Amino acid sequence: AHGPPPQSTGTFISRIQPASVPKLSIIIPCKLGTMAELDGRKIVVLEHCLQSIRRSIPESDIPTVESPDVETILVLNHGDDSQKANRIIQKYDLQGVSICDEPGFNFARKCNLGAAQASGEILILLNDDTDMQTLGWTSHIISLLQEEDVACVGGLLLNSDRTVQSCGDNIGRNSAVHYAPDPVASSVGDAMHRYIADHETTSVTGAFFCCNKTTFDALNGFSKEFPNSFQDVDFCLRARSQGLRCLVTPHVRLLHFESVSRDPRVDNETLAVLRLIHGPLITPFDDYSLYAYEKPVVSVFTLTGVRYYFARARHKIVTLVLFLRVYISSEPRNIPSILKNTEWLVR
C-alpha cells in the first residue's frame, strides 16, 4: 500500500501486505495500582494503557492488519492479585491473561516470562505508562516485520505534553540516549526526515518494542545481564551484529510517561557491562553527526554541565577573538590553517 506523507517532502509510505494476518501478543510488565498525572488529572496507569489499546484497534468481524487477533499478557509483580488483573483485562473488552513474576523487580525477566507465555507470532512489548495515539497502528508493525532482515520495530514516543521524546536511540560516546532532534512532533525532525519516514536506528526502546516471536526466541530474548535497563539496547546490538535491522516508524505514535513505576536511573555497573560486551559497537564518535541536529539539554549543576557550558563559552570567546582580529586590524590578515601563504583575506 502507498500513501502520501503528511508534508510534501518527497517521502512515501510503502507497506508489504502479508499473505495472512498474524496474531499479536501485547506483553505489559506492570504493577497494579500505579498512578500518574496526565493533563492535570490522576490516572491509573495500567487501566489507561489498556483503554488506549482498545481504542486504537478497530473492531472487525474478521482479522485484518488494522484489527488482528490480539492477546494481552500482563506480567505482574510477585505480590499482585492476578485475578484482579484478569478482571481489568475483561473490563476493557480485551482477551488475555495475567501472570505473576518471581520476587524482586527484574524488567528483562518479566518480558521474557511474557514472551514464553505468548501464543502470537508477533510480540509487542509495551510499558504500562504509555498511551497509544495511532488508530490502526498494528498495520504498520505487521507490515514492517514481514521483511526478513528486520529484528524489531519501534514507534515515535511523545512526552505527555506531546513534544517528541524519542524517534530511536543514539548509541555511542559510551552510553545510549533518546534521539529527539526537534521537540515539535509535526515537523520533519531532522535532515533525514525521521519524523515522517521509516528509518533504521541503532536501538529501539523497550517502552514499545515489536518483534517476531521467532526472532526474539532465536536471540534468547532479553539478557539477564541487563535486568532493569539497557536490555533493549543489548538486544538490538546483538541483532545488528548478525546483520539484522532495527526500525522506527513515526507513523505509530504513543505517549510515554517515562518510568512512573520505577527508578529510571542507570547504575555504573550496568554501564560497565554494556561497554564490556558491546565495546567495539559503541564508538566514541558519531559517524552520522546526529548530535548536530539535537540541542543538548544539560543541567549546569552537574560536572557534565560545567564542562559543556565551559566549552560553549570558550567557543564563543574564540569566535569573537577571530572576528576582532580580522576587522580591527588595519592590514589584511592571513588566517592560520585556513588560507595558504599566498592568499589574503581582504576587507
N, C-alpha and C positions, 0 to 999 in steps of 0.2 A: 504494500500500500504506500502511496505517496501523498504528501500534503505540503502546503506552503508553511514556512516558519512564521512566527508572529511579527517579524520585521523583514523588510526586503533587503536581505544581506547576501543573497547568493547561496544560502544553505537550504537543504531539503531534508525531509524525513523519509527514510526508506525502511520498510519493515518486511521481514520474511514471514509468510503465513505458514504455520505448522500444519502437517498432514492431519494431526489430531490434537485436541485441546488437552494439555496435561493438567493433572491435579496439583494444586498448590497447598503446601503446609506452612502456615504462618506460625512461627515459633516466637513466643514472647516471654523472655525471662522477666520475672516480676515479683513484687512484694505486695500483698493485699493491703489496701488501706492507705497507700501513699497519696499525699495531697500535693497540689501545686496551685499557683495563682496564674490565671490566664485572662488577659483583658480586664483586670480588676476584680475578678471573681474566683472563688475557690472551686477547684475541680478534683474529683477522684481520678487520678492519673490513668489507671488501668481501664476504668469504665469509659473514660473519654476516648481512649485509644480504640477500644472495641467499637464504640459508636461511630468513630470516623471510618473504620474498616467497613462496617455495614453500609454506611452512607456512600462510600467510594466505589463499591462493587454493585453494579445494577443487577436487579433480579431478572432471571431468564428461565424459561421452561427447559431449555437445552443448554449445555455448556458452550460458551463462546470464549474467545480470548479476552473480551471485556468482562465476562461473567463466568469464569471457570468454576469447577468444583473446588471448594476451599475448606480445609480443616484448620481449626485454631487450636494450638497446643500451648497452654500456659504452664511454664516451669516455675513453680512457686518456691519460696524459701522453705526451709525444713519445718518450721513451726506453723505454717499457714494451713488454713482449712480448705482442702481440695473440693469438698462437697459444696462449700460456699462459692468457690471459684467456678465450678460447673454450672451453678445456677446463674452466675453472672454471664457466662457464655450464652446460655439459653435466653437470658433476658434481652439480648441484642440479636436474637434470631440467627445465631451462628452455630455451626456444627463443630464439635471439638471435644477436648478432654483436658483436664489439668493433672499434673503430676508434681510431686514434691521432691526437691533436691536433698542431698545429704546436708548435715550440719556444716555451718561455715560458708560464707559467701564466696562463690567462685563462678564468675561470669562465663568463662570458657567451658567449664564443666556443665553449666546449665544449658548452654547452646548445644553441646554435644549430646546431652541427655534428650533434649527435644528432637534433635535430628535422628537419633536412634528410634524414637517413638513414631516419627513421621511416616506416613504412607504415601505422600505426594511425590511426584517426580521432581518438583521444584521446591526448594526450601526458601522461605522468606524469614530471615532473622530480623526481628523488629523490636526496638526498645518500647517499653510501655509508655515512656514520656514523649510520644510522638502523636501527630495528628495529620492523617492523610488528607492532602488538599486536591489531588487529581482524580477526577471521575474516570473510571475505566483504566486505571494505571496498570493493571495486570497485563494488558495487551502489549505494552512496551517491554515489560520484563520477559514475558513468554517469547516474544519475537527475537529479542537480542540474545537470549540464551539458546536459540536454535543454532547459532554459529558455534562450530565445534571447538574453536580455539578461545572461546570466552570462558573464563573461570568464574567470574562473578560480575554483578551489575548493581550499581547504586543509583541514588537519585539526588536531586538538588535539595539540600537541607536548609530550612529557614529558621531564624530565631522567632520568638513569639511576637516580636514587633514587625515581622515579615521582611526583615533585612536578611541578606544571604549569610548563612553560617558556613556552608561548605559545598563546593562542587567537585570534591575529590580531596585526596590528601597529598601534600607536598613532602616527600621523603628525602632527607638529605641534611647535611650540616649536623649530623649526629642525632637527629630527632625526627618527629613526624608532626606536622601541623595541618589544620584545615586550610584549604586554599579558597579564598574568597576575594577575588581582585576588585570587586565593586559591591558595596552594600545594597545597591538598588537591583532588585530581582528582575525588573522589567528591562534592564539594559542588556547589552550583548555580553557583558562580563569583561572580557579582555580581547586582545588582538586575534585570538583563536576562536572567538565567539562561543565560549564554553557555557554560556547561559542559554543558548538556543540550539546547540549542536551536540549530538552524542560524541563522546571523546574518551580516549584512554586516560587512565590515571595510574599512578604508582600504587595507590591503595584505596579501597572502598571502606568507608566507616561502618563499623558493626551496628550502628544505630538503625540502619536499613541496608541489609546485606542479602542479596538474592543470588542463589547458586543452584545448579543442578545437583540433585542428591548424589548422583554417581560421581561427580567431580569432588564434592565435599567428602565423600567416603574414601575416594582414591587418594586424597591428600591428608587423610586421617583427621579431618575436622580441625578444630582449633587446638593449638598446642597447650599442654598442661604447663609448659614453661612460662606462659603468659596468662595467669589466672584472671586478672582483673583489668588489664589494659594491654594494648598493642597486639592482642590475639588476631585482630583483623589485619593489621599491618604484616604480621608474621605470615599469615595465610596467603596474603596477596604476593608477598615477596617470594614465598615458596612456589606459588603458581607461576609467577613470571619467570622464575629460574628454569621452569620446564617449558617455556615458550608459550604460555597461556596469557591472555589479555584480561585486564580489569577495566570495566567500562563504567562511565557515569552518564545517565540520560537526564538532561534538565527538563524533559517532558514529564517526568514524575517528580512532583514536589510535595514536601511534607514539612510540618513544623517539628522542631526538636527542642525540647526544653532542657537539654544538656545536663544529664546526671542529677536529676532531682531526687533520686532514691539512693544514691551512694556518693562516696567521696571521689571526685574526678581526678585527684592529684596522682601523678605517676612518681613512684619512688626510684631512687638512683639505682637500686639493684635491678629493677626491670629494664631500665635504660641500658645498663651494662650488659645484660643478657642479650638484648636486641643487637647491640653493637658487636657482641662476640659472635653471634650466629650469622648475622647478615652484614658484617663489616664491609665486604667487597661491593655490596649493592648500595650501601649508604655512603655516597660520595660527599666529600667536603664542599664541593661546589655544585651549583645548579646549572647543568648544561643548557637548559632551556630558558634561563633567566626569568623564571616565574616571579621571583621577588620584585622584578621591575614593574610588575602590574599590580602588586599588592602593597598597600601602605601599611607599614608595621604599626601596631599599637602596643607600646611598651610602657610599663609603669616606671616613672622616674625614681621611685623609691626602692628599686632593685639594682643589683650590681650590673645586670644586663642593660637596664635602663640608663644607668650612669654612663656606661660605655657607649651606648647607642647615641644618646644626646650629645655626648662629648665629641663623637665622630662627626655628627651633623654640624655642630658648631665649628669644628676645625675645618670642615669642608667649606663652609660659608666664608670663614676668615680667609682661607687660601684663595677662594674665588675673588673676594674683594681686593686682596693684595694684588693679584694679577691684573684686575681691572684698573686699579690706580696706577700700577706700573706702566701700563700702556698709554693711558690717557693723560697722565700728569707729566710724563717725560716730554721734553721739548724736541727730542730726536727720535727717528724710527728705532724700534727695538727688535732685536732678534729673540724670538720666543724659544727657549731651550726645549729640545725634544719634539718640537712641532715643525719648525722651519729649518731648512738646510742653511748652511753658512752663507750661501749666495742669495738667499731670499730675505726679504724685509717686509715687515708689516707697516704699512704707511697709513697714517690717519687721513 
